[in-house]
Amino acid sequence: MAVLKITFTKTKRDRLAQVLWLLNWVSVITGVTLFSLGLFLKVEILKRKEVMSDDIYPVPNMLIGVGLAACGINFLGGKICYDCVDTTKFLRWKLIMLPYIICTFFFTFCILVGALMCCFMHHELERSLYLGLHSAMRQYKDTDIPGRCYLKRTVDLLQLQFQCCGNGGYRDWFHVQWINNRYLDMTKSEVLDRLRNNIQGKYLMDSVPFSCCNAYSPRPCIQHQVTNNSAHHNYDYQTEELNLWQRGCRQALLEYYTNIMQSISIIVIMIWLFELFVLTGVRYLQTAMENVVQLGDPDSESDGWILENSISETARYNFNIIKNLGKCCHVGDDPNIDVPNPNQGERVQETGPLRQIPLAR
């Protein structure tokens, strides 16, 4: 029994073909939208690639690829639906329509996967930001090394723009040397003692870069000796609200990119539902037109359906096809092997007994 069978008249078939032609052109626009969303996300990631690892590039790349595929597939779908108004022109696409529908089904599945990747990549994004920010903070001082000289500017602009400090907080700067040795006075015993006391020979101190300062604080910024109460008048770093940004840059960037990806995922899911609706209409049109060709009367009524048989029968039929294909790959499973040929005995009787070949002496 066919699943979701609908009877179409000639007028309804023509109207369905015209509507699907228009919807396929709308789907081309949705493909451009997918491509634009992927391109926008990739540009946003590339803007701050210095503070991120390379773990999340598959998401925008997939959106870009799916968007380009949507443009091509839906353009072809529009041409097919336009020709389905005429039964004679439909015959040119008859053998192509079923493979086209199958490919479009897997394509819509890729759209859904892209939406789910945007929704559930929070952990990968956080890990990427953690590794990228950790590396950028360690190279903050390397302003005299080619390839790293821009990182100081990048990190400072990031902290000013997103009003954040450090990776997880301002205390992260206490564990990295962010001042280059050429700006340290090596004649002072305090500097030498601090370098000797560190196992790795780093100049660590309880200070942060200027970009960590909260511009809205009424008090002048305290960026050096942050944990030394005696170094500042009327100051207690444990009880007083510091005039430094309290939020870490990892959390700030995570919220920023999460909001972008959630918005993109909502749009992509809507596009997926629209593509699924168009695909359903194309399936009805294909089955209805094939039945018209079988009847031989272009003006007669015809049935269209999603599946020709029930879901269980269709699944069993496809499973048997896959099972038989698997058997063909194994030579040992050939049922004709080791079966005696009935004509072999007759051939031996006709030719007589085999003669023994004499050995050369």
FIBA-112542 format. One record per residue (C-alpha): residue in three letters; x, y, z. Coordinates in pm, whole numbers, plus 50000, padded with zeros to 5 digits. Layout:
<nodes>
@r: ALA x: X y: Y z: Z
...
</nodes>
This chain:
<nodes>
@r: MET x: 50000 y: 50000 z: 50000
@r: ALA x: 50138 y: 50339 z: 49899
@r: VAL x: 50233 y: 50586 z: 50172
@r: LEU x: 50051 y: 50926 z: 50165
@r: LYS x: 49890 y: 50866 z: 49825
@r: ILE x: 49726 y: 51166 z: 49655
@r: THR x: 49531 y: 51170 z: 49327
@r: PHE x: 49624 y: 51448 z: 49083
@r: THR x: 49428 y: 51576 z: 48788
@r: LYS x: 49598 y: 51730 z: 48486
@r: THR x: 49538 y: 52080 z: 48624
@r: LYS x: 49674 y: 51992 z: 48968
@r: ARG x: 49987 y: 51834 z: 48819
@r: ASP x: 50058 y: 52142 z: 48609
@r: ARG x: 49998 y: 52370 z: 48905
@r: LEU x: 50226 y: 52156 z: 49126
@r: ALA x: 50502 y: 52169 z: 48863
@r: GLN x: 50476 y: 52549 z: 48837
@r: VAL x: 50479 y: 52597 z: 49215
@r: LEU x: 50780 y: 52366 z: 49252
@r: TRP x: 50961 y: 52555 z: 48974
@r: LEU x: 50914 y: 52876 z: 49171
@r: LEU x: 51013 y: 52713 z: 49502
@r: ASN x: 51331 y: 52572 z: 49350
@r: TRP x: 51435 y: 52921 z: 49249
@r: VAL x: 51363 y: 53034 z: 49604
@r: SER x: 51582 y: 52744 z: 49716
@r: VAL x: 51864 y: 52882 z: 49501
@r: ILE x: 51839 y: 53199 z: 49710
@r: THR x: 51852 y: 52988 z: 50027
@r: GLY x: 52167 y: 52827 z: 49889
@r: VAL x: 52319 y: 53171 z: 49848
@r: THR x: 52211 y: 53242 z: 50207
@r: LEU x: 52388 y: 52929 z: 50333
@r: PHE x: 52700 y: 53024 z: 50141
@r: SER x: 52688 y: 53378 z: 50285
@r: LEU x: 52641 y: 53250 z: 50642
@r: GLY x: 52937 y: 53015 z: 50607
@r: LEU x: 53149 y: 53291 z: 50457
@r: PHE x: 53049 y: 53534 z: 50735
@r: LEU x: 53135 y: 53279 z: 51006
@r: LYS x: 53470 y: 53203 z: 50844
@r: VAL x: 53558 y: 53574 z: 50822
@r: GLU x: 53468 y: 53621 z: 51190
@r: ILE x: 53693 y: 53330 z: 51282
@r: LEU x: 53978 y: 53453 z: 51062
@r: LYS x: 53959 y: 53795 z: 51231
@r: ARG x: 54079 y: 53636 z: 51554
@r: LYS x: 54265 y: 53333 z: 51422
@r: GLU x: 54570 y: 53437 z: 51630
@r: VAL x: 54380 y: 53358 z: 51951
@r: MET x: 54213 y: 53040 z: 51823
@r: SER x: 54331 y: 52698 z: 51710
@r: ASP x: 54226 y: 52532 z: 51385
@r: ASP x: 53960 y: 52298 z: 51530
@r: ILE x: 53643 y: 52479 z: 51416
@r: TYR x: 53713 y: 52555 z: 51049
@r: PRO x: 53511 y: 52249 z: 50927
@r: VAL x: 53186 y: 52421 z: 51033
@r: PRO x: 53207 y: 52729 z: 50805
@r: ASN x: 53365 y: 52520 z: 50529
@r: MET x: 53070 y: 52280 z: 50538
@r: LEU x: 52819 y: 52565 z: 50523
@r: ILE x: 53001 y: 52713 z: 50225
@r: GLY x: 53008 y: 52376 z: 50045
@r: VAL x: 52644 y: 52299 z: 50118
@r: GLY x: 52543 y: 52646 z: 50001
@r: LEU x: 52719 y: 52603 z: 49667
@r: ALA x: 52566 y: 52256 z: 49626
@r: ALA x: 52221 y: 52397 z: 49703
@r: CYS x: 52251 y: 52649 z: 49422
@r: GLY x: 52338 y: 52380 z: 49167
@r: ILE x: 52089 y: 52119 z: 49285
@r: ASN x: 51795 y: 52357 z: 49306
@r: PHE x: 51878 y: 52514 z: 48970
@r: LEU x: 51858 y: 52166 z: 48814
@r: GLY x: 51538 y: 52099 z: 49011
@r: GLY x: 51378 y: 52413 z: 48873
@r: LYS x: 51456 y: 52303 z: 48516
@r: ILE x: 51312 y: 51954 z: 48580
@r: CYS x: 50990 y: 52089 z: 48735
@r: TYR x: 50946 y: 52338 z: 48451
@r: ASP x: 50965 y: 52058 z: 48192
@r: CYS x: 50724 y: 51835 z: 48388
@r: VAL x: 50433 y: 52048 z: 48267
@r: ASP x: 50472 y: 51872 z: 47931
@r: THR x: 50461 y: 51491 z: 47933
@r: THR x: 50688 y: 51471 z: 47629
@r: LYS x: 50959 y: 51678 z: 47797
@r: PHE x: 50922 y: 51475 z: 48116
@r: LEU x: 51043 y: 51164 z: 47932
@r: ARG x: 51387 y: 51326 z: 47905
@r: TRP x: 51410 y: 51347 z: 48284
@r: LYS x: 51231 y: 51024 z: 48374
@r: LEU x: 51547 y: 50823 z: 48442
@r: ILE x: 51718 y: 51113 z: 48617
@r: MET x: 51446 y: 51215 z: 48860
@r: LEU x: 51478 y: 50925 z: 49107
@r: PRO x: 51860 y: 50961 z: 49142
@r: TYR x: 51806 y: 51335 z: 49169
@r: ILE x: 51557 y: 51288 z: 49455
@r: ILE x: 51793 y: 51048 z: 49636
@r: CYS x: 52086 y: 51290 z: 49603
@r: THR x: 51869 y: 51580 z: 49717
@r: PHE x: 51758 y: 51377 z: 50021
@r: PHE x: 52121 y: 51323 z: 50127
@r: PHE x: 52189 y: 51688 z: 50055
@r: THR x: 51911 y: 51797 z: 50292
@r: PHE x: 52060 y: 51561 z: 50550
@r: CYS x: 52391 y: 51750 z: 50514
@r: ILE x: 52207 y: 52075 z: 50582
@r: LEU x: 52071 y: 51927 z: 50905
@r: VAL x: 52420 y: 51809 z: 51003
@r: GLY x: 52552 y: 52161 z: 50946
@r: ALA x: 52284 y: 52304 z: 51174
@r: LEU x: 52361 y: 52048 z: 51445
@r: MET x: 52734 y: 52120 z: 51420
@r: CYS x: 52662 y: 52487 z: 51488
@r: CYS x: 52448 y: 52394 z: 51789
@r: PHE x: 52676 y: 52138 z: 51952
@r: MET x: 53028 y: 52270 z: 51899
@r: HIS x: 53044 y: 52461 z: 52228
@r: HIS x: 53312 y: 52230 z: 52370
@r: GLU x: 53531 y: 52242 z: 52058
@r: LEU x: 53502 y: 52621 z: 52045
@r: GLU x: 53598 y: 52658 z: 52410
@r: ARG x: 53898 y: 52429 z: 52366
@r: SER x: 54007 y: 52620 z: 52057
@r: LEU x: 53987 y: 52952 z: 52240
@r: TYR x: 54171 y: 52816 z: 52544
@r: LEU x: 54465 y: 52689 z: 52338
@r: GLY x: 54476 y: 52997 z: 52116
@r: LEU x: 54463 y: 53251 z: 52400
@r: HIS x: 54719 y: 53057 z: 52602
@r: SER x: 54963 y: 53063 z: 52311
@r: ALA x: 54897 y: 53431 z: 52234
@r: MET x: 54959 y: 53537 z: 52595
@r: ARG x: 55289 y: 53348 z: 52604
@r: GLN x: 55402 y: 53525 z: 52285
@r: TYR x: 55272 y: 53868 z: 52393
@r: LYS x: 55626 y: 53987 z: 52474
@r: ASP x: 55784 y: 53869 z: 52146
@r: THR x: 55756 y: 54206 z: 51972
@r: ASP x: 56104 y: 54165 z: 51819
@r: ILE x: 56043 y: 53822 z: 51662
@r: PRO x: 55912 y: 53815 z: 51302
@r: GLY x: 55571 y: 53653 z: 51282
@r: ARG x: 55488 y: 53733 z: 51645
@r: CYS x: 55537 y: 54108 z: 51660
@r: TYR x: 55167 y: 54171 z: 51592
@r: LEU x: 55037 y: 53955 z: 51878
@r: LYS x: 55075 y: 54228 z: 52141
@r: ARG x: 54854 y: 54461 z: 51941
@r: THR x: 54605 y: 54180 z: 51871
@r: VAL x: 54569 y: 54084 z: 52238
@r: ASP x: 54546 y: 54447 z: 52356
@r: LEU x: 54273 y: 54529 z: 52102
@r: LEU x: 54090 y: 54210 z: 52196
@r: GLN x: 54090 y: 54297 z: 52568
@r: LEU x: 53979 y: 54653 z: 52500
@r: GLN x: 53704 y: 54557 z: 52255
@r: PHE x: 53554 y: 54270 z: 52457
@r: GLN x: 53631 y: 54427 z: 52799
@r: CYS x: 53811 y: 54117 z: 52920
@r: CYS x: 54145 y: 54027 z: 53073
@r: GLY x: 54354 y: 53713 z: 53040
@r: ASN x: 54238 y: 53369 z: 52937
@r: GLY x: 54011 y: 53284 z: 53228
@r: GLY x: 54073 y: 53602 z: 53429
@r: TYR x: 54330 y: 53873 z: 53506
@r: ARG x: 54536 y: 53636 z: 53727
@r: ASP x: 54646 y: 53444 z: 53417
@r: TRP x: 54891 y: 53728 z: 53343
@r: PHE x: 55068 y: 53652 z: 53673
@r: HIS x: 55188 y: 53318 z: 53531
@r: VAL x: 55340 y: 53439 z: 53202
@r: GLN x: 55621 y: 53679 z: 53130
@r: TRP x: 55456 y: 53949 z: 52919
@r: ILE x: 55747 y: 54203 z: 52933
@r: ASN x: 56038 y: 54151 z: 52696
@r: ASN x: 56382 y: 54117 z: 52855
@r: ARG x: 56516 y: 54411 z: 52659
@r: TYR x: 56285 y: 54638 z: 52860
@r: LEU x: 56412 y: 54504 z: 53194
@r: ASP x: 56692 y: 54682 z: 53380
@r: MET x: 56939 y: 54401 z: 53440
@r: THR x: 57149 y: 54624 z: 53665
@r: LYS x: 56886 y: 54612 z: 53939
@r: SER x: 56916 y: 54334 z: 54191
@r: GLU x: 56538 y: 54306 z: 54221
@r: VAL x: 56508 y: 54212 z: 53855
@r: LEU x: 56795 y: 53962 z: 53872
@r: ASP x: 56658 y: 53802 z: 54186
@r: ARG x: 56317 y: 53758 z: 54028
@r: LEU x: 56473 y: 53593 z: 53723
@r: ARG x: 56687 y: 53360 z: 53938
@r: ASN x: 56397 y: 53260 z: 54161
@r: ASN x: 56202 y: 53127 z: 53866
@r: ILE x: 56297 y: 52776 z: 53751
@r: GLN x: 56244 y: 52864 z: 53385
@r: GLY x: 56420 y: 53200 z: 53420
@r: LYS x: 56104 y: 53402 z: 53356
@r: TYR x: 56028 y: 53747 z: 53494
@r: LEU x: 55691 y: 53690 z: 53661
@r: MET x: 55506 y: 53954 z: 53861
@r: ASP x: 55156 y: 54039 z: 53978
@r: SER x: 55092 y: 54286 z: 53697
@r: VAL x: 54872 y: 54301 z: 53390
@r: PRO x: 54889 y: 54491 z: 53057
@r: PHE x: 54722 y: 54831 z: 53031
@r: SER x: 54443 y: 54688 z: 52814
@r: CYS x: 54306 y: 54507 z: 53121
@r: CYS x: 54214 y: 54838 z: 53287
@r: ASN x: 53845 y: 54916 z: 53330
@r: ALA x: 53787 y: 55254 z: 53169
@r: TYR x: 53467 y: 55305 z: 53370
@r: SER x: 53640 y: 55281 z: 53709
@r: PRO x: 53669 y: 55617 z: 53895
@r: ARG x: 54005 y: 55521 z: 54041
@r: PRO x: 54327 y: 55539 z: 53837
@r: CYS x: 54417 y: 55197 z: 53703
@r: ILE x: 54622 y: 54971 z: 53929
@r: GLN x: 54795 y: 54735 z: 53688
@r: HIS x: 55122 y: 54676 z: 53875
@r: GLN x: 55158 y: 54509 z: 54214
@r: VAL x: 54793 y: 54418 z: 54204
@r: THR x: 54812 y: 54191 z: 54511
@r: ASN x: 55037 y: 54426 z: 54716
@r: ASN x: 54811 y: 54629 z: 54947
@r: SER x: 55099 y: 54836 z: 55088
@r: ALA x: 55197 y: 54962 z: 54743
@r: HIS x: 54874 y: 55161 z: 54706
@r: HIS x: 54687 y: 55402 z: 54932
@r: ASN x: 54356 y: 55286 z: 55077
@r: TYR x: 54364 y: 54960 z: 54886
@r: ASP x: 54273 y: 54598 z: 54959
@r: TYR x: 54273 y: 54370 z: 54659
@r: GLN x: 54076 y: 54096 z: 54841
@r: THR x: 53778 y: 54310 z: 54939
@r: GLU x: 53782 y: 54601 z: 54698
@r: GLU x: 53645 y: 54568 z: 54348
@r: LEU x: 53950 y: 54598 z: 54127
@r: ASN x: 53951 y: 54842 z: 53839
@r: LEU x: 54044 y: 54559 z: 53603
@r: TRP x: 53814 y: 54367 z: 53373
@r: GLN x: 53696 y: 54066 z: 53573
@r: ARG x: 53579 y: 53852 z: 53283
@r: GLY x: 53828 y: 53634 z: 53096
@r: CYS x: 53861 y: 53671 z: 52721
@r: ARG x: 53782 y: 53304 z: 52667
@r: GLN x: 53438 y: 53350 z: 52819
@r: ALA x: 53379 y: 53675 z: 52630
@r: LEU x: 53471 y: 53525 z: 52293
@r: LEU x: 53280 y: 53205 z: 52371
@r: GLU x: 52961 y: 53403 z: 52431
@r: TYR x: 53021 y: 53609 z: 52116
@r: TYR x: 53071 y: 53311 z: 51883
@r: THR x: 52801 y: 53104 z: 52053
@r: ASN x: 52543 y: 53374 z: 51982
@r: ILE x: 52652 y: 53387 z: 51619
@r: MET x: 52636 y: 53009 z: 51574
@r: GLN x: 52301 y: 52976 z: 51747
@r: SER x: 52155 y: 53238 z: 51513
@r: ILE x: 52307 y: 53060 z: 51213
@r: SER x: 52176 y: 52721 z: 51329
@r: ILE x: 51819 y: 52857 z: 51356
@r: ILE x: 51838 y: 52993 z: 51000
@r: VAL x: 51989 y: 52668 z: 50868
@r: ILE x: 51717 y: 52456 z: 51033
@r: MET x: 51451 y: 52674 z: 50868
@r: ILE x: 51626 y: 52626 z: 50533
@r: TRP x: 51637 y: 52250 z: 50597
@r: LEU x: 51261 y: 52238 z: 50659
@r: PHE x: 51198 y: 52438 z: 50342
@r: GLU x: 51422 y: 52208 z: 50134
@r: LEU x: 51246 y: 51903 z: 50280
@r: PHE x: 50910 y: 52051 z: 50181
@r: VAL x: 51029 y: 52113 z: 49824
@r: LEU x: 51174 y: 51761 z: 49804
@r: THR x: 50839 y: 51613 z: 49911
@r: GLY x: 50664 y: 51804 z: 49634
@r: VAL x: 50916 y: 51686 z: 49374
@r: ARG x: 50859 y: 51326 z: 49484
@r: TYR x: 50483 y: 51362 z: 49437
@r: LEU x: 50538 y: 51517 z: 49094
@r: GLN x: 50774 y: 51240 z: 48986
@r: THR x: 50544 y: 50952 z: 49084
@r: ALA x: 50236 y: 51124 z: 48940
@r: MET x: 50409 y: 51186 z: 48605
@r: GLU x: 50541 y: 50829 z: 48586
@r: ASN x: 50191 y: 50694 z: 48638
@r: VAL x: 50061 y: 50922 z: 48362
@r: VAL x: 50324 y: 50782 z: 48124
@r: GLN x: 50219 y: 50428 z: 48215
@r: LEU x: 49851 y: 50509 z: 48153
@r: GLY x: 49934 y: 50663 z: 47814
@r: ASP x: 49682 y: 50948 z: 47850
@r: PRO x: 49839 y: 51288 z: 47939
@r: ASP x: 49501 y: 51430 z: 48045
@r: SER x: 49405 y: 51147 z: 48282
@r: GLU x: 49421 y: 51144 z: 48658
@r: SER x: 49720 y: 50981 z: 48826
@r: ASP x: 49829 y: 50890 z: 49176
@r: GLY x: 50134 y: 51028 z: 49348
@r: TRP x: 50296 y: 50906 z: 49669
@r: ILE x: 50600 y: 50930 z: 49893
@r: LEU x: 50666 y: 50553 z: 49901
@r: GLU x: 50512 y: 50301 z: 49665
@r: ASN x: 50492 y: 50039 z: 49942
@r: SER x: 50469 y: 50060 z: 50318
@r: ILE x: 50771 y: 50171 z: 50521
@r: SER x: 50845 y: 49817 z: 50644
@r: GLU x: 50819 y: 49666 z: 50295
@r: THR x: 51040 y: 49939 z: 50147
@r: ALA x: 51300 y: 49889 z: 50419
@r: ARG x: 51294 y: 49510 z: 50369
@r: TYR x: 51328 y: 49548 z: 49992
@r: ASN x: 51627 y: 49784 z: 50019
@r: PHE x: 51788 y: 49562 z: 50281
@r: ASN x: 51764 y: 49262 z: 50050
@r: ILE x: 51925 y: 49461 z: 49769
@r: ILE x: 52216 y: 49556 z: 49994
@r: LYS x: 52242 y: 49197 z: 50117
@r: ASN x: 52255 y: 49058 z: 49764
@r: LEU x: 52517 y: 49312 z: 49663
@r: GLY x: 52726 y: 49201 z: 49958
@r: LYS x: 52701 y: 48838 z: 49850
@r: CYS x: 52826 y: 48922 z: 49502
@r: CYS x: 53148 y: 49052 z: 49653
@r: HIS x: 53234 y: 48706 z: 49795
@r: VAL x: 53336 y: 48445 z: 49538
@r: GLY x: 53287 y: 48160 z: 49787
@r: ASP x: 52920 y: 48236 z: 49808
@r: ASP x: 52858 y: 48160 z: 49440
@r: PRO x: 52596 y: 47880 z: 49433
@r: ASN x: 52734 y: 47747 z: 49099
@r: ILE x: 53073 y: 47662 z: 49245
@r: ASP x: 53142 y: 47289 z: 49302
@r: VAL x: 52830 y: 47193 z: 49101
@r: PRO x: 52917 y: 46921 z: 48844
@r: ASN x: 52854 y: 47004 z: 48481
@r: PRO x: 52599 y: 46755 z: 48339
@r: ASN x: 52755 y: 46777 z: 47992
@r: GLN x: 53103 y: 46692 z: 48115
@r: GLY x: 53046 y: 46313 z: 48114
@r: GLU x: 52902 y: 46317 z: 47763
@r: ARG x: 53205 y: 46511 z: 47641
@r: VAL x: 53437 y: 46248 z: 47787
@r: GLN x: 53245 y: 45963 z: 47624
@r: GLU x: 53261 y: 46135 z: 47287
@r: THR x: 53633 y: 46191 z: 47296
@r: GLY x: 53714 y: 45855 z: 47455
@r: PRO x: 53951 y: 45781 z: 47740
@r: LEU x: 54241 y: 46016 z: 47796
@r: ARG x: 54573 y: 45889 z: 47667
@r: GLN x: 54879 y: 45893 z: 47883
@r: ILE x: 55150 y: 46118 z: 47751
@r: PRO x: 55478 y: 45925 z: 47723
@r: LEU x: 55771 y: 46061 z: 47915
@r: ALA x: 56077 y: 46171 z: 47725
@r: ARG x: 56378 y: 45937 z: 47766
</nodes>
